Amino acid sequence: MGICISTASYEIHAVDFGNENVVHYQDNNNEYQQVGSVYSQQGSKGLNQDSAILYQGYGVENGAFGGVFDGHGENGHIVSKLVMNKLPSLLLKHVLSLPKITSPKHNVDDETVKNKNFNKWKKACLSSFKVMDKDIKSLEKLDCSCDGTTAVVAIRQDDDLIIANLGDSRAVLGRKTEEGVIEAVQLTTDLKPSLPSEAERIRKCDGRVLALKEEPHIQRVWLPHKDAPGLAMSRAFGDFMLKDYGIISMPDVSYHHISSNDQFIVLATDGVWDVLSNDDVVSIVDAANNAAAASEAVVQASIDAWKQKFPNSKRDDCAVICLFLQQQACLSDK
């Protein structure tokens, strides 16, 4: 599926109607070929509520936007697709509205410029996520009291990598060591109620954090005086029933400077991380025949792992983006 951007509205629209859970777009006017792949597979619980977008040529010539969104609740599939289609253009609109970073003077070091660029994108992320949540709430025909989506977004701008995380999807970097081995570096923290700092915030807002007897390993968020809705993440778009009780739509925004050793970044929903480790995923991507096949290989490995580890459980949806960071490595098949 392709997408196009209207410069007047800054909105992204689907060009055709293929697998609408997944969008991979590359600016045809962009001579810099940055290769990545995106793939999603429905689980065994019903509709595929995962959505993912990889937009190459985003912001700058060799820029990229990658985002995976894991919907939950009755309308979760709608919310995840809505965020997938609107958030990239919303972010770009916000960052373009901020003052430009001027060229450094002789007494300004590169680190200062990097910090200014990151702060600019961080401000745009915080503003855009807030607006996105308000837009979802304002939809008259879509009740998202107990429905929503997580989001993990990676934005590449030259050698700057900005990560915005909301919920329990994850971003992992594949980095080459001095010995030539690819190692996994987790770039995000899974924002779940089991995380002490997240639980503390929720409880300060009178929300309850506790696990059910039948699943003691999963902490959930509940209303103060009612055993509902039992949300398994601590941040999300939507879920307005819990927004007064500690669930927030503010992302955790971080920065990573891309070095020559950084080979690729993987974004995936928790359907992958529930059954595969960071090292597993990085090894699968490194062993893939080519960049285009990498995301599908990770999803297929996740499906196989679900069958082995949880044969009697319903398999979760999976969505994966693999974005390769070195031009030479991206373009060559293994």
C-alpha positions, 0 to 999 in steps of 0.5 A, a space after each residue: 500500500 502506498 500513501 501520499 501527503 497533502 501539504 495543505 492538510 499534512 494528512 497521509 492518505 492511502 493510495 490503494 486498499 491492500 493490507 491496510 494494517 501495513 503501509 510502506 511508503 518511499 518518496 519517489 523523488 528521493 535518490 537516497 535508497 534507504 531500505 527497510 521492511 514492514 510486516 504484520 500478521 493476525 493472531 488467533 484472537 480475531 481482527 488484527 489490531 496491530 498497524 505499522 507504517 514505514 515512511 522513507 524520505 521523511 523530513 530530510 532526504 535520508 530521513 525515515 519514520 517508523 511506527 508500530 501501533 498495538 490496538 486493544 479493546 473493541 475498537 482497537 483496530 480502528 484506533 491503531 489505524 487512525 494513529 498510523 495514518 495521522 501521527 506521521 503528518 501531525 509530527 511533521 507539522 509540529 516540528 515545522 512550526 517550531 523555530 529552525 535550528 540555525 547553522 552553528 557559529 564558531 563557538 558552538 559545538 556539535 553537541 549543542 546543535 544535537 541537543 537543540 535538534 533533539 529538544 525540537 523533536 522531543 517537543 514536537 513528539 510531546 505536542 503531537 501525541 497530546 493532540 492525537 489523543 484529543 482527536 481520538 476523544 473528539 470522534 463522536 462515532 467512536 467510543 474509546 472509553 476502554 479502547 486504545 492503542 500503544 505506539 512506538 515511533 522511530 524518527 531518523 533525521 540524518 544521524 539523529 534517531 529519536 524514539 517516542 514510546 507509549 506503552 509496551 511495544 519495543 524498539 531494539 537496535 542491532 549493533 556490530 561489536 568490535 568482534 564483528 558480532 551483532 548485539 541487541 541494544 534495547 532503546 525503550 522501556 516497556 511501559 507497563 503497570 509492573 514498572 515501579 515508577 509507572 505503578 506509583 504514578 497510577 496509584 497517586 491518581 487513585 488508580 489500582 494496580 493488581 494482577 488477577 489470580 488466574 494470571 499473577 504475572 500480569 499487572 493491570 490497571 483498574 478503576 478505584 472502586 470497580 474491577 474494570 477495565 484491567 488495562 495491561 499497559 500504563 500509557 496509551 492513546 484512548 482508554 479515556 475511562 482511565 485517563 483520570 486514574 494514571 493512564 497517560 498519552 505522554 510518550 517517553 522520548 529518547 535520543 540515539 546518535 547513529 554510529 557506523 556500528 549501528 546496523 538496523 533498528 527493529 520496532 515490534 508489538 508485544 506479540 513478538 517480545 512475549 515469545 522472542 528475546 531481543 537477541 533472538 530478534 536481532 539474530 533473525 534480522 541479521 540472518 535474513 536473506 535480504 532487507 525486504 524479508 527481515 520483518 516477515 522472518 521475525 513475524 514467522 519466528 514469533 508465530 512458531 515460538 507461540 506454538 511451542 511456548 503457548 500451544 493452548 493459548 490464543 496467539 497475539 497479533 504481531 507487527 514488525 518494522 526493520 529499518 536498516 541504518 547503513 546504506 551499503 548494508 541495506 542495499 546488498 543481499 546477504 
